[in-house]
Amino acid sequence: MEEIIYFFFALVFSGTGVYLFDRFSRKKNFALGIDINKKEQNKTPEATGIVLLVLLWIFVSAVSFLNEFRIEIFYWLGLVSVFSLVGFVDDTTSKWKKKGLSWKERAFPVIIASFVFGFLVSGNIVNAVLLGFFVGVFSSFHNSFAGLNGWEVGSSYIIALFTAFLLIGTGFFLYAAIILALILGLLVFNIFPARVFPGDSGTLFMGSTITGLIALTMQKELLIVLAFFYLPHLIDFLFLKMLTNPKDPTQTKIKPYKILENKKLGIPDYTGKTRYDFAKLLIKIFGQLKERNIVLIIWLIVTVNCFFWLFVFGKITL
């Protein structure tokens, strides 16, 4: 019952916060980006994920005051704050600095935060390295498995949902419920046609909350199961982007999709070999697709993948 109450209030606050940020951003012309996969090239608020960070602090503080204070939860909150703030700085500086932060400027604080978090949780150097590597790598996948309305937020919500299932019966399930509500409040405004984008502040927020919460359990099996949840992300980054487009895996130099007259998306006419990502692989398999349909297929694949690994590891039975 307690989890339901927190979920409800977190969802209401998240939806309201994202709506207000949307209005503020449009009015002040703050952190607006272009929805490049629409003919209209709509200006859309980015950096919306910072709203979720503020609300996470509020709800974690409320739980700590009303229930119990747990220092490890604030280690986790500190980790999430560093990740999300690095993303927020990148989201906002990119408006006056052509390329935003360099990958080194982004990576350094994220790596340090991951290893410090790992040490605080585990208490020894070896586990700190392992946990830090786990959190840093898999959190970053949320930032790369992206590009279409609802793609990254919807996929993150699905993984957060299955993560919450893994945490049922533990002292971390309440926090998983709060994360689910916060992400859902953003997803409502991010599904096609998106009114807001999560920005790096949102993708890194979602990644660090999910991976960091599982890392707090220090249970090897849960870490392994979560890692397998990211199989589609792994395929997208390592076996598609890095193999076919290693010089520009973020796909910023050339628009990643061709917008057709029927409003479907196609693969651009590249010079040389085709530069693939997960969405373009689906276009290759199924032919030209509307943006929302590509995202729905991706969501289905992520869901089936999570169910499969839960079954393989005996977390569910048929």
KAQUI-V437992 format. One record per residue. RES is the residue in one small letter. BURIAL is # if it has 16 or more other C-alpha atoms within 10 Angstrom, else .. D_FIRST is the distance of its C-alpha to the first C-alpha in Angstrom with 2 decimals. Layout:
res:RES burial:BURIAL d_first:D_FIRST
res:RES burial:BURIAL d_first:D_FIRST
This chain:
res:m burial:. d_first:0.00
res:e burial:. d_first:3.81
res:e burial:. d_first:5.43
res:i burial:. d_first:5.13
res:i burial:. d_first:6.42
res:y burial:# d_first:8.84
res:f burial:# d_first:9.82
res:f burial:. d_first:10.74
res:f burial:. d_first:12.71
res:a burial:# d_first:14.26
res:l burial:# d_first:15.38
res:v burial:. d_first:16.94
res:f burial:# d_first:18.63
res:s burial:# d_first:19.84
res:g burial:# d_first:21.36
res:t burial:. d_first:22.92
res:g burial:# d_first:24.23
res:v burial:# d_first:25.79
res:y burial:# d_first:27.34
res:l burial:. d_first:28.87
res:f burial:# d_first:30.14
res:d burial:# d_first:31.71
res:r burial:. d_first:33.55
res:f burial:. d_first:34.63
res:s burial:# d_first:35.88
res:r burial:. d_first:37.91
res:k burial:. d_first:39.34
res:k burial:. d_first:40.37
res:n burial:. d_first:41.29
res:f burial:# d_first:39.07
res:a burial:# d_first:38.32
res:l burial:# d_first:39.19
res:g burial:# d_first:39.94
res:i burial:. d_first:41.57
res:d burial:# d_first:39.90
res:i burial:# d_first:42.79
res:n burial:# d_first:41.95
res:k burial:# d_first:42.66
res:k burial:. d_first:46.17
res:e burial:. d_first:45.23
res:q burial:. d_first:44.27
res:n burial:. d_first:41.63
res:k burial:# d_first:40.74
res:t burial:# d_first:37.04
res:p burial:# d_first:35.05
res:e burial:# d_first:34.40
res:a burial:# d_first:32.61
res:t burial:# d_first:29.43
res:g burial:# d_first:27.42
res:i burial:# d_first:28.17
res:v burial:# d_first:25.69
res:l burial:# d_first:22.85
res:l burial:# d_first:24.24
res:v burial:. d_first:24.26
res:l burial:# d_first:20.65
res:l burial:# d_first:19.61
res:w burial:# d_first:21.50
res:i burial:. d_first:19.79
res:f burial:# d_first:16.19
res:v burial:# d_first:17.27
res:s burial:# d_first:19.13
res:a burial:. d_first:16.25
res:v burial:# d_first:14.14
res:s burial:. d_first:17.41
res:f burial:. d_first:18.09
res:l burial:. d_first:14.87
res:n burial:. d_first:13.90
res:e burial:. d_first:16.94
res:f burial:. d_first:19.92
res:r burial:. d_first:20.71
res:i burial:. d_first:24.10
res:e burial:. d_first:23.70
res:i burial:# d_first:21.03
res:f burial:. d_first:23.75
res:y burial:# d_first:26.24
res:w burial:# d_first:24.12
res:l burial:# d_first:23.81
res:g burial:. d_first:27.57
res:l burial:# d_first:28.23
res:v burial:# d_first:26.31
res:s burial:# d_first:28.14
res:v burial:# d_first:31.52
res:f burial:# d_first:30.94
res:s burial:# d_first:29.70
res:l burial:# d_first:32.39
res:v burial:# d_first:35.09
res:g burial:# d_first:34.02
res:f burial:# d_first:34.04
res:v burial:# d_first:37.53
res:d burial:# d_first:38.70
res:d burial:# d_first:37.30
res:t burial:# d_first:39.11
res:t burial:. d_first:42.31
res:s burial:. d_first:43.03
res:k burial:. d_first:43.94
res:w burial:. d_first:46.90
res:k burial:. d_first:47.45
res:k burial:. d_first:48.24
res:k burial:. d_first:46.36
res:g burial:# d_first:43.66
res:l burial:# d_first:43.16
res:s burial:. d_first:45.02
res:w burial:. d_first:43.20
res:k burial:. d_first:44.38
res:e burial:. d_first:43.03
res:r burial:# d_first:39.60
res:a burial:# d_first:39.70
res:f burial:. d_first:40.85
res:p burial:. d_first:37.90
res:v burial:# d_first:35.42
res:i burial:# d_first:37.25
res:i burial:. d_first:37.49
res:a burial:# d_first:33.80
res:s burial:# d_first:32.88
res:f burial:# d_first:35.21
res:v burial:# d_first:34.32
res:f burial:# d_first:30.63
res:g burial:# d_first:31.67
res:f burial:# d_first:33.78
res:l burial:# d_first:31.25
res:v burial:# d_first:28.67
res:s burial:# d_first:31.25
res:g burial:. d_first:33.96
res:n burial:. d_first:36.90
res:i burial:. d_first:38.96
res:v burial:. d_first:38.83
res:n burial:# d_first:35.06
res:a burial:# d_first:34.98
res:v burial:# d_first:37.28
res:l burial:# d_first:35.35
res:l burial:# d_first:31.91
res:g burial:# d_first:33.55
res:f burial:# d_first:35.29
res:f burial:# d_first:32.17
res:v burial:# d_first:30.17
res:g burial:# d_first:33.21
res:v burial:# d_first:34.27
res:f burial:# d_first:31.08
res:s burial:# d_first:29.74
res:s burial:# d_first:33.08
res:f burial:# d_first:32.73
res:h burial:# d_first:30.21
res:n burial:# d_first:33.12
res:s burial:# d_first:35.68
res:f burial:# d_first:33.86
res:a burial:# d_first:34.23
res:g burial:# d_first:36.66
res:l burial:# d_first:35.50
res:n burial:# d_first:33.05
res:g burial:# d_first:29.53
res:w burial:# d_first:30.87
res:e burial:# d_first:29.49
res:v burial:# d_first:26.26
res:g burial:# d_first:25.42
res:s burial:# d_first:26.44
res:s burial:# d_first:24.43
res:y burial:# d_first:21.28
res:i burial:# d_first:21.97
res:i burial:# d_first:22.56
res:a burial:# d_first:19.45
res:l burial:# d_first:17.45
res:f burial:# d_first:19.30
res:t burial:# d_first:19.01
res:a burial:# d_first:15.21
res:f burial:. d_first:15.81
res:l burial:# d_first:18.21
res:l burial:# d_first:15.86
res:i burial:. d_first:13.14
res:g burial:. d_first:13.29
res:t burial:. d_first:14.94
res:g burial:. d_first:14.37
res:f burial:# d_first:14.87
res:f burial:# d_first:12.06
res:l burial:# d_first:10.22
res:y burial:# d_first:13.67
res:a burial:# d_first:14.19
res:a burial:# d_first:11.33
res:i burial:# d_first:13.11
res:i burial:# d_first:16.39
res:l burial:# d_first:15.53
res:a burial:# d_first:14.81
res:l burial:# d_first:17.94
res:i burial:# d_first:20.12
res:l burial:# d_first:19.12
res:g burial:# d_first:20.13
res:l burial:# d_first:23.44
res:l burial:# d_first:23.92
res:v burial:# d_first:23.95
res:f burial:# d_first:27.06
res:n burial:# d_first:28.54
res:i burial:# d_first:28.92
res:f burial:# d_first:32.47
res:p burial:. d_first:34.13
res:a burial:# d_first:32.48
res:r burial:# d_first:32.41
res:v burial:# d_first:31.51
res:f burial:# d_first:31.91
res:p burial:# d_first:29.67
res:g burial:# d_first:32.82
res:d burial:# d_first:33.14
res:s burial:# d_first:30.75
res:g burial:# d_first:28.03
res:t burial:# d_first:29.06
res:l burial:# d_first:29.45
res:f burial:# d_first:26.14
res:m burial:# d_first:24.35
res:g burial:# d_first:26.51
res:s burial:# d_first:26.17
res:t burial:# d_first:22.39
res:i burial:# d_first:22.02
res:t burial:# d_first:24.98
res:g burial:# d_first:24.46
res:l burial:# d_first:20.93
res:i burial:# d_first:22.26
res:a burial:# d_first:25.31
res:l burial:# d_first:23.34
res:t burial:. d_first:22.51
res:m burial:. d_first:26.31
res:q burial:. d_first:25.94
res:k burial:. d_first:28.98
res:e burial:. d_first:27.71
res:l burial:# d_first:24.71
res:l burial:# d_first:27.20
res:i burial:. d_first:29.53
res:v burial:# d_first:27.05
res:l burial:# d_first:26.02
res:a burial:# d_first:29.74
res:f burial:# d_first:30.41
res:f burial:# d_first:27.78
res:y burial:# d_first:30.32
res:l burial:. d_first:33.25
res:p burial:# d_first:33.78
res:h burial:# d_first:33.81
res:l burial:# d_first:36.30
res:i burial:. d_first:38.49
res:d burial:# d_first:38.46
res:f burial:# d_first:39.51
res:l burial:. d_first:41.71
res:f burial:. d_first:43.23
res:l burial:# d_first:43.61
res:k burial:# d_first:43.81
res:m burial:# d_first:45.45
res:l burial:. d_first:47.86
res:t burial:# d_first:48.95
res:n burial:# d_first:48.50
res:p burial:. d_first:48.47
res:k burial:. d_first:50.12
res:d burial:. d_first:47.48
res:p burial:# d_first:44.18
res:t burial:# d_first:42.29
res:q burial:# d_first:44.54
res:t burial:. d_first:45.52
res:k burial:. d_first:49.30
res:i burial:. d_first:49.39
res:k burial:. d_first:46.97
res:p burial:# d_first:45.01
res:y burial:# d_first:45.21
res:k burial:# d_first:47.89
res:i burial:# d_first:46.95
res:l burial:# d_first:48.85
res:e burial:. d_first:50.22
res:n burial:. d_first:47.79
res:k burial:. d_first:44.90
res:k burial:# d_first:44.14
res:l burial:# d_first:44.15
res:g burial:# d_first:46.78
res:i burial:# d_first:48.01
res:p burial:. d_first:50.41
res:d burial:. d_first:54.07
res:y burial:. d_first:54.18
res:t burial:. d_first:57.45
res:g burial:. d_first:57.45
res:k burial:. d_first:54.51
res:t burial:. d_first:51.25
res:r burial:# d_first:48.47
res:y burial:# d_first:45.32
res:d burial:# d_first:41.61
res:f burial:# d_first:38.86
res:a burial:# d_first:39.17
res:k burial:# d_first:42.98
res:l burial:. d_first:42.82
res:l burial:# d_first:40.93
res:i burial:# d_first:43.58
res:k burial:. d_first:46.23
res:i burial:. d_first:44.77
res:f burial:. d_first:43.85
res:g burial:. d_first:46.23
res:q burial:# d_first:45.59
res:l burial:# d_first:42.02
res:k burial:. d_first:40.18
res:e burial:# d_first:37.88
res:r burial:# d_first:34.69
res:n burial:. d_first:35.78
res:i burial:# d_first:36.38
res:v burial:# d_first:32.89
res:l burial:. d_first:31.36
res:i burial:. d_first:33.43
res:i burial:# d_first:32.32
res:w burial:# d_first:28.62
res:l burial:. d_first:29.40
res:i burial:. d_first:31.30
res:v burial:# d_first:28.58
res:t burial:# d_first:26.01
res:v burial:. d_first:28.51
res:n burial:# d_first:29.42
res:c burial:# d_first:25.90
res:f burial:. d_first:25.47
res:f burial:# d_first:28.93
res:w burial:# d_first:28.32
res:l burial:# d_first:25.08
res:f burial:. d_first:27.28
res:v burial:. d_first:30.18
res:f burial:. d_first:28.27
res:g burial:. d_first:26.69
res:k burial:. d_first:23.06
res:i burial:. d_first:23.09
res:t burial:. d_first:25.63
res:l burial:. d_first:27.26
